[in-house]
Structures are given as structure tokens and as C-alpha cells.
Amino acid sequence: MRVVALQGNTVCDFHSGVPEALPPIPSAVTVGSFDGLHVGHRKIIATMIDQARQGGLRSVVVTFEPHPRKVLDGSSVCPVRLLTTFDEKISQFMTMEIDILFVVRFDREFASRSSESFIRDVLVQTLGAKHVIVGYDHGFGSKRSGSESTLHALGAECGFAVDVVGEVVVGNETVSSTRIRELLVSGRIKEANVCLGAPYMISGTVVDGRRLGRQIGFPTANLSLSEPCKLLPANGVYVARAELDGRHYPVMMNIGRRPTVSYGGEVTVEAHIIGYSGELYGRFLMLHLLDFIREEKRFDSLDGLRAQLEQDKLRANFYQE
């Protein structure tokens, strides 16, 4: 998968910003923010890939960075709690058979473009769209004015076919990013994972902490999140999984304020990676949450905390998905 970005009117390498040639090869294209890359999004992308294969087309996903609501809201407070950071989205897109991930650098100037301009200039002229696949509730262009009817009208004029993919239902409810957020803030991680189609991810850089975990035999990696608007699930202890140096490790993970050793502190993310003994400071770490173990609680002593952590470790070490 090749990752390129649209900055203004220039196509460039996403990471380096160096201008790149991107010929408008006939393509199947889908468009969306894809926050969470849940099973509804995955159905849309799978449909696009299938249409590309059938038509001998290049497969292209168009997405936006930053999330449009972060730009359009304009406040200093997070207008949306993100299910996926951009790095997390890329790691998941990498598992799919996509030829091009086309990232629109979203700003207010781009937001002011009409849906017709976006379709003509970006989808058709830049990407060579011959087949456009979107979800049933998709809207695009300034104030989401573009709709299914807009696509069909311009498709007839510009020479591309249109497919609209219906909703995905899990447990008698439509899957949506909003529903998944509600599940996560309630600590219902397994239900959220079913809707996501993959374990929920939390990522960041390992930073130095107070090293209290090391003192009681449970050294932890303290994460500094790479995205301040990332949604954290309910406070508590979780079973997770980490991949380090090509190996998978079970993880017991705490999200919360560490009430036994801290009073009224900020919410932190700590991970005890079972069986790993290497140095982690400064490394970027991705954790995949599998299940909720228990609520966070305050213990009367470090011995009481240590005894509980031993039980948590047993559950994490022998967890079966």
C-alpha cells in the first residue's frame, strides 16, 4: 500500500511531504473519515476492493487528516473522541489489499470546496475514478452537501459507476462509531471489538514514570498518547496484547488514576507486558485490548495491590479470545 497526501493542490508523499507523480490510472475509490475502521467501514472497503478486481482497476481509499470535526469545530476542546489515531488507521489499512491510501490534508480551505469540485477535481481528475463506492449515510463537500444523488448525477456525466453499501447490523443495532464509543466508555470492550471487527487499539510513546510498579514486581510501560483526542475506555484493568520485536505478548493494562498510590491525579495508561524484559523507554507501542478484567479500586496497602495484580496477571496470561 502506498500512502500519499493531497496538500492544497499538490500530491506528495504523506510522511516526507516530497511531491509525487500520481497518474490518474482508472480506479475504484471509496471516501470517508473511517474513524475506528469498524465492520461497516470494512464492508465498504471490501466492496471497493472487489469492484477493483472485477474491473481491473486500481483500489484507492480516500481519507482525511486531521479528522474534519477537529478542524470545523474550531474549539480547543476535543469536538470528537477518536477511535483511531492516524497511525492506528494506517496499521489497519496495511492489512487490507489496498493499492493507494490517499490522505487529504483537511483544513478550512479544503472544507469550503463544493461536493461537485471534490468529485471532479479529486476523485475524477486526480485519481481517475471509474467506480465510486460509499456508505449509505455518506455526505461530502462543504457542509456535507454532496449526497448519493450528487454522485449518481456526476457519475453519469464524468463516466464513473456508483455503489452505495448498506448498513451493517450487529446485535439488532446498526454499527456506527457513536455506538462503539458508548460501548467503550461503559467498559464493554468485547462488544466494542465485535463491532470494530478487530481489537480496540491504544498507542503512544513509552515515557518514564514513578517506577512504583517495578518496586512491587510489576514493571509497567507508561504511555504518552500520540493523539490527545483519543477515546480511552472506562477506567479499569484490561487484558491486552502487544507485539514487540516480532513476538506477541499478553498484557495486563490499567487505565485510570492509580488510587492506591496517587490521589486525584490525571488518567494514565500503564501496561505490564508479561514475559518481556527489554528496555521500552522511548519506543512507540501499540496495545490491542481484548477484555475488561475489573474496575479500578484503592487498596489499603501495596501488599494488597500486589496480591490483586497476581490474580490479574493469571487471568491475562491465560486469556482465550
C-alpha positions in Angstrom: 0.0 0.0 0.0 1.3 3.4 -1.0 0.4 6.4 1.2 0.2 9.8 -0.5 -1.3 13.1 0.6 -3.1 16.0 -1.1 -1.8 19.2 0.3 -3.5 22.1 -1.3 -3.3 21.2 -5.0 -0.1 19.2 -4.6 0.1 15.4 -4.3 3.1 14.4 -2.1 4.5 11.6 0.0 2.5 11.6 3.2 5.4 11.3 5.6 8.1 13.3 3.8 6.0 15.9 2.0 8.1 15.4 -1.2 5.9 16.0 -4.3 5.0 12.7 -6.1 3.6 11.8 -9.5 0.3 10.1 -9.2 -1.1 9.3 -12.7 -4.9 9.1 -12.9 -5.0 5.4 -13.5 -8.6 4.0 -13.8 -9.5 3.3 -10.2 -12.2 2.1 -7.8 -12.4 4.6 -5.0 -14.1 4.9 -1.6 -14.1 8.0 0.6 -14.6 8.5 4.4 -13.0 9.5 7.7 -13.2 5.8 8.7 -12.8 6.5 12.4 -12.5 3.2 14.1 -12.4 1.2 10.8 -15.4 -0.8 12.1 -17.2 -3.6 10.4 -19.4 -1.1 8.4 -16.3 0.6 7.1 -14.7 -2.8 6.3 -17.7 -3.8 4.3 -17.4 -0.7 2.2 -13.7 -1.2 1.6 -14.1 -4.9 0.8 -16.8 -3.9 -1.7 -14.4 -1.4 -3.3 -11.6 -3.9 -3.5 -13.9 -6.5 -5.1 -15.1 -4.0 -7.7 -11.4 -3.1 -8.4 -10.5 -6.7 -9.0 -13.6 -7.3 -11.2 -12.9 -4.3 -13.3 -9.1 -4.4 -13.5 -8.9 -1.1 -11.6 -6.6 0.4 -9.0 -8.0 0.3 -5.5 -8.0 3.6 -3.6 -9.1 4.7 -0.2 -9.5 8.5 0.3 -9.5 9.6 3.9 -8.8 12.9 5.9 -6.2 14.0 8.4 -6.9 15.6 10.8 -10.5 14.4 11.4 -12.8 17.0 9.8 -14.6 17.7 13.0 -11.4 18.8 14.7 -11.0 21.5 12.0 -14.6 22.5 11.6 -15.4 22.8 15.3 -12.6 25.3 16.0 -12.6 24.9 19.8 -9.6 23.9 21.9 -11.6 21.1 23.5 -11.8 17.8 21.5 -15.0 18.0 19.4 -14.8 14.3 18.8 -13.2 11.4 20.8 -11.3 9.5 18.1 -11.5 5.7 18.0 -8.3 5.6 15.9 -5.3 7.8 15.6 -3.9 8.1 12.1 -1.0 5.7 12.8 -3.5 3.2 14.1 -5.6 3.6 10.9 -2.6 3.1 8.7 -1.6 -0.1 10.6 -5.1 -1.5 9.9 -5.2 -0.3 6.3 -1.9 -2.1 5.8 -3.7 -5.5 6.5 -6.0 -4.8 3.5 -5.2 -5.2 -0.1 -5.4 -1.5 -1.0 -3.2 0.0 -3.7 -3.3 3.6 -2.6 -4.2 5.3 0.6 -4.9 8.9 -0.5 -4.9 11.3 2.5 -6.5 14.7 2.2 -4.8 17.2 4.5 -8.0 18.7 5.8 -8.2 22.4 6.5 -10.8 25.1 6.3 -9.9 26.0 2.7 -10.5 22.4 1.7 -13.7 22.3 3.8 -15.1 25.1 1.8 -14.9 23.2 -1.5 -18.2 22.1 -3.0 -19.1 18.5 -3.4 -19.0 18.9 -7.1 -15.5 20.3 -7.0 -14.3 17.5 -4.8 -15.7 14.8 -7.1 -14.4 16.4 -10.3 -11.0 17.6 -9.2 -10.0 14.9 -6.7 -11.9 11.7 -7.5 -12.0 12.0 -11.3 -9.1 14.2 -12.4 -6.5 13.3 -9.7 -7.5 9.7 -9.0 -9.1 8.5 -12.3 -12.2 7.2 -10.6 -14.2 4.8 -12.7 -16.2 3.3 -9.8 -17.0 5.1 -6.5 -18.2 3.1 -3.5 -19.7 4.9 -0.4 -21.7 4.0 2.6 -25.4 4.6 2.9 -25.1 7.6 5.2 -22.1 9.3 3.4 -22.0 13.0 2.8 -19.2 15.1 1.4 -18.2 18.5 0.3 -18.9 21.8 2.1 -21.4 21.2 4.9 -21.8 17.6 3.7 -24.0 18.9 0.8 -22.9 16.1 -1.5 -25.2 13.0 -1.4 -25.9 9.8 -3.3 -27.9 11.7 -5.9 -25.0 14.1 -6.4 -22.7 11.1 -7.1 -25.1 9.5 -9.5 -25.6 12.7 -11.5 -21.9 13.4 -11.8 -21.1 9.8 -12.4 -23.3 9.8 -15.5 -21.6 13.0 -16.6 -18.0 12.1 -15.8 -18.1 8.4 -16.5 -17.9 6.5 -13.2 -20.3 4.0 -11.7 -21.6 4.3 -8.2 -22.3 1.7 -5.5 -23.9 2.5 -2.1 -23.2 0.0 0.6 -26.0 -0.6 3.2 -25.7 -0.7 7.0 -24.2 -3.5 9.0 -26.2 -4.7 11.9 -24.7 -6.4 15.0 -27.0 -7.5 17.9 -30.1 -5.9 16.3 -28.4 -2.5 16.1 -26.7 -0.6 13.3 -22.9 -0.4 13.8 -21.6 3.1 14.0 -18.7 5.0 15.5 -21.1 6.6 18.0 -22.4 3.2 19.2 -18.8 1.9 19.6 -17.9 5.0 21.7 -20.8 4.3 24.0 -19.7 0.7 24.5 -16.1 1.7 25.2 -16.9 4.3 27.8 -19.0 1.6 29.6 -16.1 -0.8 29.6 -17.8 -3.2 27.2 -14.7 -3.9 25.3 -15.6 -7.3 23.9 -18.9 -5.9 22.4 -17.0 -3.0 21.0 -14.5 -5.3 19.4 -17.2 -7.3 17.7 -18.5 -4.0 16.1 -14.9 -3.0 15.2 -14.0 -6.3 13.7 -10.7 -6.1 15.5 -9.4 -5.4 19.0 -9.5 -1.7 20.1 -6.1 -0.1 19.9 -4.3 2.3 22.2 -0.9 3.6 21.2 1.7 6.0 22.3 5.3 6.5 23.3 6.7 4.8 26.5 7.8 7.5 28.9 9.4 7.4 32.3 7.1 7.1 35.3 7.4 6.8 39.1 8.6 3.2 38.8 6.3 2.1 41.6 5.3 -1.0 39.6 8.9 -2.1 39.5 9.1 -1.9 43.3 6.3 -4.4 43.7 7.3 -6.8 40.9 5.1 -5.4 38.2 7.1 -3.0 36.0 4.9 -1.0 33.7 5.2 0.8 30.4 3.7 4.3 30.9 2.2 5.5 27.6 2.1 9.1 26.5 -0.7 9.1 23.9 0.1 10.3 20.4 -3.4 11.8 20.0 -4.9 14.0 22.8 -8.4 13.4 21.4 -8.1 9.6 21.5 -11.0 7.9 23.3 -10.0 5.9 26.4 -12.3 3.2 27.6 -13.7 3.2 31.1 -11.2 3.3 33.9 -10.1 -0.2 35.0 -7.9 -3.2 34.3 -7.9 -4.8 30.9 -6.4 -7.9 29.2 -4.5 -6.7 26.1 -1.9 -7.9 23.6 1.3 -6.3 22.4 3.7 -7.1 19.5 7.3 -6.4 20.2 10.3 -7.5 18.1 8.2 -9.9 16.1 6.6 -11.6 19.1 3.1 -11.3 20.7 2.9 -10.8 24.5 0.0 -10.9 26.9 -0.6 -7.6 28.7 -2.4 -6.5 31.8 -3.2 -2.9 31.4 -4.5 -0.2 33.7 -6.4 2.9 32.6 -7.1 5.3 35.5 -5.9 7.4 38.3 -3.9 4.8 40.3 -5.9 5.4 43.6 -3.6 3.3 45.7 -0.5 5.4 45.0 -1.9 8.7 43.8 -4.8 11.0 44.9 -6.8 12.8 42.2 -4.2 12.5 39.6 -4.6 12.5 35.8 -5.8 9.5 34.0 -2.8 7.4 32.9 -2.3 4.3 30.7 0.1 1.7 32.0 0.9 -1.8 30.6 2.6 -4.7 32.3 3.9 -6.8 29.4 4.1 -10.4 30.7 7.2 -12.2 29.7 9.0 -9.1 28.2 12.2 -7.9 29.8 13.7 -5.5 27.3 14.0 -1.7 27.5 11.0 0.2 26.3 11.6 3.8 27.1 11.2 6.0 24.0 9.6 3.2 22.0 6.2 3.6 20.2 3.9 0.9 21.5 0.5 -0.3 20.1 -1.7 -2.2 22.5 -4.7 -4.3 21.4 -7.4 -4.5 24.1 -9.2 -7.9 24.4 -11.3 -7.9 27.6 -12.2 -6.0 30.8 -10.9 -7.6 34.0 -12.2 -5.4 36.8 -12.9 -1.8 37.9 -10.1 0.3 39.3 -10.0 0.3 43.1 -8.0 1.6 46.0 -6.1 -0.9 48.2 -5.1 -0.3 51.8 -1.5 -1.3 51.2 0.9 -2.1 48.4 0.8 -5.8 49.6 -3.0 -5.8 48.9 -2.4 -4.3 45.5 0.4 -6.8 44.7 -1.9 -9.7 45.6 -4.6 -8.4 43.3 -2.1 -7.9 40.5 -1.1 -11.5 40.8 -4.7 -12.6 40.2 -5.0 -10.1 37.3 -1.8 -11.5 35.8 -3.1 -15.1 35.9 -6.2 -14.0 34.0 -4.3 -12.0 31.4 -1.7 -14.7 30.9 -4.2 -17.5 30.2 -6.8 -15.4 28.4 -8.5 -17.1 25.5 -10.1 -14.9 22.8 
